[in-house]
Amino acid sequence: MSFFDDLKASLEEAVDIKNGVQTPARVTRYENADVKAIREQLNVSQSEMAKALGTSVDTIKSWESGRRNPTGLAAKVLAVIQTNPTFFQELAAVQYSGHQ
């Protein structure tokens, strides 16, 4: 099967899943992190959290207010911080020392 045939088959499968003809083989869901609760547990400011995560204070505010949700790598990092708060200190130390 060529790359094109594989791609076509994948797209057809996606359409079938969307239309309810077929069920997905795998579904991955992440809980949205409660960024404010995590930040308060860490006892850090929005500015400190933004700097450690390499993002803006506005992004932290958006996550905390629920206007936006962390996605991709940010969501994964927050999940790790939630289960292992010392990881945040390691991130912050790297950011504060100037290594990025």
N, C-alpha and C positions, 0 to 999 in steps of 0.2 A: 504494500500500500504506500502511495506517495504521501508527501507532506500535505499536499492539497486535499487528498482523500481523507486523511486523518482530521484535518481542520474542518472539512465539510461534515464529516460524521459527528464531530464534537458540537458543531453549531446546530445540527439537526437534533442531537440529544438535548441541547440546551433549550431549544424551542419546545420539544416534547415535555420537558420538565416544567417549563413556564406554563404550558397549556394543560398541565395535569394529566397528560397521557402516560408519563413515566415519573417514577419517584427518583430523587437524587440518590446516588450511591453513598454519599457522605455529606453531612451538614456540620459545619463548624460554627459555633456561636461563642462569643465572649461576652461576659457580663460587662456592662459599662462601669468603669471605675468611678467610685465616689471620690473625686479628686480633692474636694474640700475636707472630707473626713481623713483621707490619707495625709494631706498637708497638716491638718491639725494634730493628728497622731504624731507626726514628725516634729511638730512644734517649730515650723518654719514659715516665713512669710511667702506671699505669692511671688515676690521678687526673687527670693532665694530658690524657690522651687523652679521658677522659669529659667534661672541661670543654670541650675544643675541639669535640667532637662534640655537645655539648648533651645528654648523657645521664648516667646514673649509673655509679658505679664498679661496682655490682652487675651492671649490664648488660654492661659490659666483661668482668667476670669470667665471666659466663654465656657470652658469645661465645667467650672464650678456652678455656673448659673443654668447649665443644661442647654444653652443655645447651640453648643457643638459637643461632640463626643470625641475623645481621643481615638485615633485609628492607627493602624499599621504598627510601626515600631514603638510609638508613644504608648499605645494601649498595652503592648507586651511589657514594656519597661515598667509601667504603672502596676501591672499585675504582679511583676516580680517584687517591686517595692512593697506592695500590699502584703505579700507573704514573707518578705525578708527586708524589713525596714533598714537594716544596716547597709543594704545595697545603695540606698539613697546617699548615705554618708560617703560611700566610695565614689559615687558619681559626682557629688558636690566637691570632694577633695580634688578630683581630676580637673573639674571646671575652675576651681579657685586657684589651682597651681599654674593655670595657664596652658595646660595640655588639653588639646581638643581633638 
